[in-house]
Amino acid sequence: MSHRHAPLGHRVLISAPYGRDAESVSALLAGEGYDVCVRGSVPDLAAALDERTGVVLVTEEALRGGLEPLQAALAAQPAWSDIPFILLASRRDIEGRSSERARLRIAEVLSNTIVLERPLGTASLLSAIRSAMRPRQRQFDLRDRLRDLATNEERLRLASGAADIGTWEYDPERDVLSYDARCKALFGLPADAEVTYQGSFVAGLHEDDRARALAAVERSLDPDGDGHYNIEYRTIGLQDGVTRWVNARGRTIRDATGRVRFLGTVVDISARKAAERALAESQEALRREGEQLDQLNRTLEQKVAERTAELEAEMANRSRIEAALRQSQKMEAVGQLTGGIAHDFNNMLTGVIGAMDIMKRRLASGRTDDLERFMDAAAASAQRAAALTARLLAFSRRQSLDTKPTDVNALARSLDDLLRRSIRENISLDFALAPGLPFAVTDANQLENAILNLAINARDAMPDGGQLTIETGVVEFDAAYAAAKPDIEPGRYVMIGVSDTGVGMSPEVLEKVFEPFFSTKPTGQGTGLGLSMVYGFARQSGGQVRIHSQPGQGTSVKIYLPVEQAPLAQGPDTPPLAIDGHGQTVLLVEDDQSVRLLVGDVLEELRYHTIEASDADGALPILRSNQHIDLMISDVGLPGMNGRQLAEVAREHRPDLPILFVTGYAENAAIRAGFLGTNMAMITKPFAIEALSAKIAEMVAP
């Protein structure tokens, strides 16, 4: 059999308490796709009646008890619902008087009943159920339409209320007028007032608008017209006497029987009319004022032109003065910078050149004794020059940083012994390290140098002793703080603070502490690059430095570095020993002849085979050849194609070639993490032979 006649989702209730009737009919209907529910007694059957019930199939035996529960359940059904019942009666009962009485009794309760005689065939039963389902389905459709209508009416009511719209309807044949509460209010009537066409609508119209409004009603009711009604008019409140402007819209509707319905809405537009009136008055006033101003302008134009010329001359003169002032400030800063550099470098070069001259004179005379002392002096001066260059790069934020996640607490604790040796005995050193501190993204070596610089400054600020505190913590700068301080991004930062109880600084000094070569120390006791180096290092790391100080109360300098949750970075390595190679081939690309000669000799000393090139043009043919190469060492700042670009080309021909960059200064290499690729490393000039050999040995397999 086909299931196409089974309405999905509509339930068939079965009540057949005796024999196997319920089981047999249930299996039959389930096979036809019906949702079947079996109930044994009348109360159970009554409790199962709901909006999903399509047909109730009962045997006469099931209804022999009290029918009050079933009668109550049917009475509780909604108005649209009339559940059909199919009563299965036996032939012998139908022929008897008791059966007749039972049927009459059941008919009093079940108004929509189909009686089937038993025994009956499957086709007859299914036909009866389908016949009962069809009108029941129409009941369901009616229910859905009623719900949609109620929903739409509720939406319309809510929309009208939200928009402050009143509604009305007029039946011209019966002369019946209906207003809602909002519409009554616009005619000055209370919500419970009775309304009529003449007594409410016509009487409530302003006398100047009455004829026009009534003519609009006549046009809308005209059978030859389009039936539309759209007009603005004034009302005079019938009880409150208030004058209101309203906009009325509606239309005439004629049904198939010829009945006419005239209905629509009204909206209070008094505020809009008042605004329009005020705008018109304002425009008129502006027109009059414009005429007066035009007259006044004719007399003022010449004076304005004269004053404008004076102001332009004054602004031009001010611009020249400001440009001259900026140039003067720039030259003062450059002079201070170059003067400081020249002073320190002349001292360092004197140590280098003087020591070399003495060594030359002694070697020329055959004296080799005590040469090591002069070599150490020259090396010390050269190292001071290298440190000065590093500080300048840090201030300008152009040093090469090897940033990685770093445990700042561990780094600070590792400096304990070094810091205690750097300060005097009358200074107490304390650590206030925040537990559970997240990692900071920074260059560990540069951070060590920054902390040491700040500690030495604090020591010098406490000649009579005091308290030196190293502290750490976590701070979070929100968007509001970042907006007020545009030199820092919002987010979480690790704070490293160095505080002292020394002499402190005045506000005037604080404004200059980060300037290069500015120092409060006597001449010859400081380069003036310590704080500027700390500032440049923090800014290049994506962080910031803040300083607080008061005369006589001490100074606190705090470095803020970005937070990174990552494995602990390795601490600074111990100085490496020179490691010899095993004859591996190294391609050296360096444009400076002296540096190329020095590095080439170092590589030969370390037992590497060296191929030299002065620039990328000389290195490319070698890279493209079949020459075996174990490592390429390249300066970053090559003429023409730079070292990083050369590395990209080299990787096209030799994908696995290790590459070691050497840099003294390269803007693009300032942050190593973003500069280096796979199997690449960097070493900064000047470097020790031991550092170079260790880095090469790390990258080249023996």
C-alpha positions in Angstrom: 0.0 0.0 0.0 1.0 3.6 -0.6 1.8 6.0 2.3 1.0 9.1 0.4 -2.3 9.6 2.1 -0.9 9.8 5.6 -0.7 13.5 6.8 2.7 13.7 8.5 2.6 15.0 12.1 -1.1 14.2 12.7 -1.8 11.6 15.3 -4.4 8.8 15.3 -5.5 8.0 18.9 -6.8 4.4 19.4 -8.8 3.1 22.3 -9.8 -0.6 22.0 -9.3 -2.2 25.4 -10.4 -5.8 24.5 -8.9 -8.4 22.4 -6.2 -7.7 19.8 -8.1 -4.8 18.1 -5.7 -2.1 19.3 -2.6 -4.1 18.3 -3.9 -5.0 14.9 -5.2 -1.5 14.0 -2.0 0.2 15.4 0.2 -2.0 13.2 -1.9 -1.4 10.1 -1.9 2.4 10.5 1.8 2.6 11.4 2.5 0.7 8.2 0.6 3.4 6.3 2.8 6.2 7.8 0.4 7.4 10.6 1.6 8.6 14.0 -0.3 6.1 16.2 -0.9 6.4 20.0 -2.9 3.7 21.9 -4.8 4.6 25.1 -6.7 2.0 27.1 -9.3 4.0 29.2 -11.5 7.0 28.6 -9.5 9.2 31.1 -6.3 8.3 29.3 -7.9 9.0 26.0 -9.2 12.4 27.2 -5.7 13.3 28.5 -4.1 12.5 25.1 -6.3 14.9 23.2 -4.2 17.9 21.9 -3.6 20.0 18.8 -1.7 17.2 17.1 -4.7 14.8 17.3 -6.1 14.1 13.8 -8.6 11.2 14.3 -9.8 9.2 17.3 -10.6 5.6 16.7 -12.6 3.9 19.5 -14.5 0.7 20.0 -17.9 0.7 21.5 -16.6 -1.3 24.4 -14.1 1.5 25.3 -16.9 4.0 25.9 -19.1 2.0 28.2 -17.7 3.7 31.2 -18.2 7.3 32.3 -17.7 9.8 29.5 -17.3 12.9 31.7 -13.5 13.2 31.2 -13.8 12.9 27.5 -16.7 15.4 27.5 -14.6 17.9 29.5 -11.5 17.5 27.3 -13.6 18.1 24.1 -15.2 21.2 25.7 -11.7 22.6 26.4 -10.7 22.4 22.7 -10.3 25.7 20.9 -13.2 27.1 18.8 -11.6 26.0 15.5 -11.2 22.4 16.6 -13.8 19.6 16.1 -12.0 16.3 16.4 -13.5 13.5 14.3 -14.2 10.1 16.0 -14.6 6.7 14.3 -16.7 4.4 16.3 -16.2 0.6 15.7 -19.5 -1.1 16.6 -20.4 -4.8 16.3 -23.4 -5.8 14.1 -25.3 -7.5 16.8 -25.1 -4.5 19.1 -26.3 -2.2 16.3 -29.4 -4.4 15.8 -30.2 -4.3 19.5 -31.9 -1.7 21.7 -29.0 -1.4 24.0 -26.8 -0.4 21.1 -29.3 2.2 20.0 -29.3 3.7 23.5 -25.4 3.6 23.6 -25.2 5.4 20.3 -27.6 8.1 21.4 -25.6 8.6 24.6 -22.3 8.8 22.7 -23.8 11.2 20.1 -24.5 13.6 23.0 -20.7 13.8 23.7 -19.2 13.1 20.2 -20.8 15.5 17.7 -18.4 14.5 14.9 -18.6 10.7 14.7 -18.4 8.1 11.9 -19.9 4.6 12.9 -18.3 1.5 11.2 -19.7 -1.9 11.6 -17.5 -4.8 12.6 -16.1 -6.8 11.0 -14.9 -4.5 8.3 -12.1 -4.7 5.7 -8.8 -2.9 5.7 -9.7 -0.7 2.8 -12.9 0.5 4.4 -11.0 1.4 7.6 -8.3 3.3 5.8 -10.9 5.1 3.6 -12.8 6.2 6.7 -9.6 7.5 8.3 -8.6 9.4 5.2 -12.1 10.8 4.9 -12.0 12.0 8.5 -8.5 13.4 8.1 -9.5 15.7 5.2 -11.9 18.0 7.2 -9.5 17.8 10.1 -6.7 19.1 7.9 -8.9 22.0 6.9 -9.3 22.7 10.6 -5.5 22.8 11.0 -5.2 25.2 8.1 -7.9 27.4 9.6 -5.9 27.3 12.9 -2.7 28.4 11.2 -4.5 31.3 9.4 -6.0 32.4 12.6 -2.6 32.4 14.3 -1.1 34.3 11.4 -3.9 36.9 11.5 -3.5 37.3 15.2 0.3 37.7 14.9 -0.1 40.3 12.1 -2.7 42.2 14.1 -0.4 42.2 17.1 2.5 43.4 15.0 0.3 46.2 13.4 -0.8 47.2 16.9 2.7 47.3 18.2 4.0 49.2 15.1 1.2 51.7 15.4 1.8 52.2 19.0 5.6 52.6 18.6 5.1 55.1 15.7 2.4 57.0 17.7 -0.2 56.4 14.9 -3.9 56.4 15.4 -6.4 54.3 13.4 -9.9 55.0 12.3 -12.7 53.3 10.2 -15.9 54.8 8.8 -18.9 52.9 7.4 -20.7 55.5 5.2 -23.7 53.2 4.6 -24.5 52.8 8.3 -22.8 56.1 9.3 -20.7 54.4 11.9 -17.3 55.9 12.8 -14.6 54.1 14.9 -11.6 55.7 16.5 -8.8 54.0 18.5 -7.5 55.7 21.7 -4.7 57.6 19.8 -7.1 58.9 17.2 -9.5 60.1 19.9 -6.6 61.9 21.7 -5.8 63.9 18.4 -9.4 65.2 18.5 -9.2 66.1 22.2 -11.3 63.2 23.4 -10.7 60.6 26.2 -10.2 57.0 25.3 -13.7 55.9 26.5 -15.6 58.6 24.5 -18.2 57.7 21.9 -17.5 59.1 18.5 -19.7 59.9 15.4 -18.9 61.3 12.0 -20.7 64.6 12.5 -20.2 65.0 16.2 -16.6 64.0 16.4 -14.9 64.2 13.0 -16.7 67.1 11.4 -17.1 69.0 14.7 -13.4 68.5 15.6 -12.0 70.1 12.3 -10.5 73.6 12.4 -12.9 75.9 10.7 -10.3 77.0 8.2 -9.6 73.4 7.2 -13.1 71.9 7.4 -14.2 72.4 3.8 -10.9 71.1 2.4 -11.0 68.0 4.7 -14.6 67.1 3.8 -13.9 67.5 0.1 -11.0 65.0 0.5 -13.4 62.5 2.1 -15.9 62.9 -0.7 -13.2 62.3 -3.3 -12.1 59.1 -1.6 -15.7 57.8 -1.4 -16.4 58.6 -5.1 -16.8 55.3 -6.9 -15.1 56.7 -10.0 -12.1 57.8 -8.0 -9.0 55.9 -6.9 -10.2 55.8 -3.3 -7.0 57.2 -1.8 -7.2 59.8 1.0 -4.1 61.9 2.0 -4.5 65.3 3.7 -3.1 67.5 6.4 -5.5 69.5 8.5 -5.9 71.0 12.0 -8.2 69.8 14.7 -9.6 71.7 17.7 -9.8 69.5 20.7 -13.5 68.9 21.5 -12.8 68.7 25.2 -9.4 70.2 25.8 -9.5 72.9 23.1 -6.0 72.3 21.9 -5.1 73.0 18.3 -3.2 70.1 16.6 -1.9 69.4 13.1 -2.6 65.9 11.8 -1.7 64.0 8.7 -4.6 61.6 7.7 -4.0 58.8 5.2 -6.5 56.1 4.1 -8.4 54.5 1.3 -11.9 53.2 0.4 -12.3 49.4 0.0 -15.3 47.8 -1.7 -15.8 44.1 -1.4 -17.6 41.8 -3.9 -21.0 42.5 -2.3 -20.5 46.3 -2.8 -20.0 47.0 0.9 -17.8 50.1 1.4 -15.2 50.4 4.1 -13.3 53.7 4.5 -10.3 53.3 6.9 -6.9 54.7 7.6 -4.5 56.3 10.0 -3.7 59.7 11.6 -0.4 61.0 12.8 0.3 64.1 15.0 2.5 66.5 12.9 2.2 69.5 15.2 5.9 69.4 16.0 6.9 69.2 12.3 4.5 72.1 11.4 6.0 74.2 14.3 9.5 73.4 13.1 8.5 74.4 9.5 7.0 77.6 10.8 10.1 78.4 12.9 12.3 77.5 9.9 10.4 79.9 7.7 10.6 82.7 10.3 14.3 81.9 10.7 14.9 82.0 7.0 13.1 85.4 6.8 15.2 86.7 9.6 18.4 85.4 8.0 17.4 87.0 4.7 17.0 90.4 6.4 20.3 89.9 8.3 22.0 88.9 5.1 20.9 92.1 3.4 22.3 94.1 6.4 25.5 92.1 6.3 25.9 92.6 2.6 25.7 96.3 3.2 28.2 96.1 6.0 30.6 93.9 4.0 30.8 96.5 1.3 32.3 98.9 3.8 34.5 96.2 5.5 36.0 94.5 2.5 38.8 97.1 2.2 39.6 96.8 5.9 39.6 93.0 5.8 42.0 93.0 2.8 44.3 95.4 4.5 44.3 93.3 7.7 44.8 90.1 5.8 47.9 91.5 4.1 49.3 92.5 7.5 48.6 89.0 8.9 50.2 87.3 5.9 53.3 89.4 6.4 53.3 88.6 10.1 52.9 84.8 9.5 55.7 84.8 6.9 58.0 86.6 9.3 57.1 84.1 12.1 57.7 81.2 9.8 61.2 82.5 9.0 61.9 83.0 12.7 60.7 79.4 13.6 62.8 77.9 10.7 65.8 79.8 12.0 65.2 78.6 15.5 64.8 74.9 14.4 68.0 75.2 12.4 69.8 76.7 15.4 68.5 73.9 17.7 69.5 71.3 15.1 73.0 72.7 14.8 73.3 72.9 18.6 72.3 69.2 18.9 74.6 68.1 16.1 77.4 70.2 17.6 76.9 68.6 21.0 76.7 65.1 19.4 79.8 65.5 17.2 81.7 67.2 20.0 81.0 64.4 22.4 81.9 61.8 19.8 85.1 63.6 18.8 86.2 64.0 22.4 85.7 60.3 23.3 87.0 58.9 20.0 90.1 61.2 20.1 90.9 59.8 23.6 90.4 56.2 22.3 92.3 56.7 19.1 95.1 58.3 21.1 95.4 55.1 23.1 95.3 52.9 19.9 97.7 55.1 17.7 100.1 55.8 20.6 100.4 52.2 21.6 101.0 51.2 17.9 103.6 53.9 17.4 105.5 52.7 20.5 105.3 49.1 19.3 106.6 50.1 15.9 109.5 52.1 17.4 110.5 49.1 19.6 110.2 46.6 16.8 112.3 48.8 14.6 115.0 48.9 17.3 114.7 45.2 17.9 113.1 45.5 21.3 110.2 43.0 21.8 110.0 43.2 25.6 106.8 44.6 27.2 105.0 44.7 23.8 102.0 42.9 25.4 101.3 45.8 27.7 101.0 48.2 24.8 98.9 45.7 22.8 96.5 45.4 25.7 96.3 49.2 26.0 95.5 49.4 22.2 92.9 46.6 22.5 91.3 48.3 25.5 91.0 51.6 23.7 89.5 49.8 20.6 87.0 48.0 22.8 85.9 51.3 24.3 85.4 52.7 20.8 83.3 49.6 19.9 81.3 50.1 23.1 80.7 53.8 22.2 79.6 52.8 18.7 77.2 50.3 20.2 75.7 52.9 22.5 75.3 55.3 19.6 73.4 52.6 17.7 71.3 51.8 20.7 70.3 55.4 21.1 69.5 55.7 17.3 67.7 52.3 17.5 69.9 50.8 14.8 71.8 48.1 16.8 71.2 44.5 15.8 69.0 42.9 18.4 68.8 39.2 18.9 65.3 39.2 20.5 63.8 36.1 22.0 61.6 35.2 25.0 63.6 35.8 28.1 63.1 35.1 31.8 63.8 38.6 33.3 63.8 37.3 36.9 66.4 34.7 36.2 68.5 37.3 34.3 68.3 39.8 37.1 69.3 37.2 39.7 72.3 36.2 37.5 73.6 39.8 37.9 73.6 39.7 41.7 77.3 39.1 42.1 78.3 41.5 39.3 76.2 44.3 40.7 77.5 43.8 44.2 81.1 44.1 42.9 80.1 47.3 40.9 78.7 49.2 43.9 80.3 50.4 47.2 79.9 48.7 50.5 77.8 51.6 51.9 75.1 50.8 49.3 72.5 48.1 50.1 71.3 46.0 47.1 67.8 44.5 47.2 65.8 42.5 44.7 62.0 42.8 44.5 61.2 40.2 41.8 57.5 39.5 41.1 56.7 35.8 41.2 55.2 34.1 38.2 56.6 36.8 35.9 55.9 36.1 32.2 58.7 36.1 29.6 59.7 39.3 27.9 60.6 39.6 24.2 64.1 41.2 24.3 67.8 40.8 23.7 69.2 39.4 26.9 72.7 40.8 26.5 71.4 44.3 25.8 69.0 44.1 28.8 72.0 43.1 31.0 73.9 46.1 29.7 70.9 48.4 30.4 70.5 47.2 34.0 74.3 47.6 34.6 74.2 51.1 33.2 71.3 52.0 35.4 72.9 50.4 38.5 76.2 52.4 37.9 74.2 55.6 37.5 72.4 54.8 40.8 75.7 54.1 42.5 77.2 57.4 41.4 74.0 59.2 42.6 74.6 57.9 46.2 78.1 59.0 47.2 77.2 58.7 50.9 75.6 55.3 50.5 71.9 54.3 50.3 69.5 51.7 48.9 69.6 50.3 45.4 66.6 48.2 44.4 66.1 46.0 41.3 62.4 45.2 40.9 60.2 43.4 38.3 56.5 43.2 37.6 53.8 43.1 35.0 51.8 46.2 33.9 49.0 46.5 31.4 48.5 49.7 29.3 44.9 50.0 28.1 43.8 51.8 25.0 43.0 55.1 26.9 46.6 55.2 28.3 48.1 54.4 24.9 46.0 57.2 23.3 47.4 59.6 25.8 51.0 58.2 25.4 51.3 57.6 21.6 54.9 56.3 22.1 53.6 52.9 23.4 51.0 50.3 22.2 48.3 49.0 24.5 48.9 45.6 26.0 50.9 43.7 28.7 54.5 44.6 29.5 57.2 43.2 31.8 58.6 46.0 34.0 62.2 46.1 35.1 62.9 48.9 37.5 66.2 50.3 39.0 65.6 52.7 41.9 68.0 54.5 44.3 67.8 56.8 47.3 70.4 59.2 45.9 70.5 62.9 45.2 67.7 62.9 42.6 67.2 65.3 39.7 65.4 68.5 39.1 62.6 68.8 36.5 64.9 70.7 34.2 67.5 68.0 34.3 64.9 65.2 33.8 63.9 66.8 30.5 67.4 66.2 29.1 68.5 62.9 30.6 67.8 60.9 27.4 69.7 63.3 25.2 73.0 61.9 23.9 76.2 63.1 25.7 74.1 64.8 28.4 75.6 64.0 31.8 75.3 65.4 35.3 78.7 63.9 36.1 81.9 66.0 36.0 83.8 66.1 32.7 85.7 62.9 32.0 83.6 60.7 34.4 80.9 59.7 31.9 80.1 59.6 28.2 76.5 60.8 28.6 75.3 57.8 26.5 74.1 55.5 29.2 70.5 56.6 29.5 70.2 57.4 25.8 71.4 53.8 25.1 68.7 52.4 27.5 66.0 54.5 25.9 67.0 53.5 22.3 67.2 49.8 23.3 63.8 49.8 24.9 62.1 51.7 22.0 63.8 49.3 19.4 62.5 46.3 21.4 58.9 47.7 21.2 58.8 49.0 24.7 59.4 52.2 26.6 61.3 53.8 29.5 59.9 56.0 32.2 62.0 58.0 34.7 60.8 59.6 38.0 63.0 61.6 40.3 62.9 64.3 42.9 65.9 66.2 44.3 67.0 64.7 47.6 64.6 61.7 47.3 66.2 59.5 44.6 65.5 58.3 41.1 63.5 55.4 39.6 64.0 54.2 36.0 61.6 51.6 34.7 62.0 49.7 31.4 58.8 48.2 29.9 59.2 45.3 27.4 56.5 43.4 25.5 55.2 40.1 27.1 55.7 36.8 25.4 54.6 33.4 26.8 57.3 31.2 25.4 60.1 28.9 26.7 62.8 30.5 28.7 65.6 32.0 26.6 69.1 30.8 27.2 71.3 33.0 29.4 74.4 34.6 28.0 77.0 32.2 27.0 80.5 32.0 28.5 83.2 33.5 26.4 84.0 30.8 23.7 87.4 29.4 22.9 88.7 29.5 19.3 87.7 26.4 17.5 89.7 25.2 14.5 88.1 23.9 11.3 88.8 20.9 9.2 89.5 22.4 5.9 85.9 23.3 5.0 85.4 25.8 2.2 84.1 29.3 3.2 82.9 31.9 0.7 83.8 35.4 2.2 81.9 38.4 0.7 83.2 41.7 2.2 83.6 45.0 0.4 86.0 46.6 3.0 89.5 45.4 2.0 91.0 45.6 5.5 88.1 43.7 7.0 88.2 41.1 4.2 92.0 40.7 4.7 91.6 40.3 8.5 88.7 37.8 8.3 90.4 35.9 5.5 93.6 35.6 7.7 91.5 34.5 10.7 89.8 31.8 8.6 93.2 30.6 7.3 94.5 30.6 10.9 91.5 28.5 11.9 92.3 26.0 9.1 89.4 26.9 6.7 89.8 27.1 3.0 88.7 30.6 1.9 87.2 32.0 -1.4 87.0 35.8 -1.3 84.7 38.2 -3.2 84.4 42.0 -2.7 80.7 42.3 -3.6 77.7 40.4 -4.8 78.8 40.6 -8.5 81.9 38.7 -7.6 80.1 36.2 -5.4 77.3 35.2 -7.8 79.5 33.3 -10.4 81.0 31.3 -7.6 77.6 30.5 -6.1 76.3 29.4 -9.6 79.3 27.2 -10.2 80.0 23.6 -9.2 82.5 24.8 -6.6 81.8 23.1 -3.2 81.0 25.6 -0.4 80.3 24.7 3.2 79.5 28.2 4.4 79.0 31.8 3.1 80.1 34.7 5.3 78.7 38.0 3.9 78.6 41.6 5.1 75.0 42.9 5.2 75.8 46.4 3.9 77.3 45.4 0.5 77.3 47.9 -2.4 74.6 47.3 -5.0 72.9 44.0 -4.0 73.0 43.8 -0.2 73.9 40.8 1.8 70.3 39.7 2.5 69.4 39.9 -1.2 72.6 38.0 -2.1 71.5 35.3 0.4 68.1 34.9 -1.4 69.9 34.4 -4.7 72.4 31.9 -3.1 69.5 29.9 -1.7 68.1 29.5 -5.2 71.2 27.7 -6.3 72.2 26.1 -2.9 69.0 25.7 -0.8 70.9 24.2 2.2 73.9 26.6 2.3 74.5 28.0 5.8 74.9 31.8 5.8 76.6 33.9 8.4 75.9 37.7 8.2 78.5 40.2 9.5 77.2 43.7 10.3 78.5 46.8 11.8 75.3 48.7 11.1 72.3 47.8 8.9 68.9 49.3 9.3 67.1 46.3 7.9 69.0 44.0 10.2 68.0 45.8 13.4 65.7 43.0 14.5 67.3 39.7 13.9 64.2 37.6 14.3 62.6 39.3 11.2 65.8 39.4 9.2 67.2 35.9 9.5 65.9 32.9 7.6 66.4 29.2 8.1 70.0 28.2 8.8 71.1 31.8 9.0 73.0 33.6 11.8 74.5 37.0 12.5 77.6 38.4 14.3 78.2 42.1 15.0 81.4 44.0 14.2 83.8 44.3 15.9 84.0 40.7 17.0 86.7 38.6 18.7 88.3 35.7 16.9 86.9 33.3 19.5 83.3 34.5 18.8 83.8 34.2 15.0 85.3 30.7 15.3 82.5 29.5 17.6 79.8 30.8 15.3 81.4 29.2 12.3 81.9 25.9 14.1 78.2 26.0 15.2 77.1 26.3 11.6 79.5 24.1 9.7 79.5 20.3 10.3 83.1 18.9 10.6 
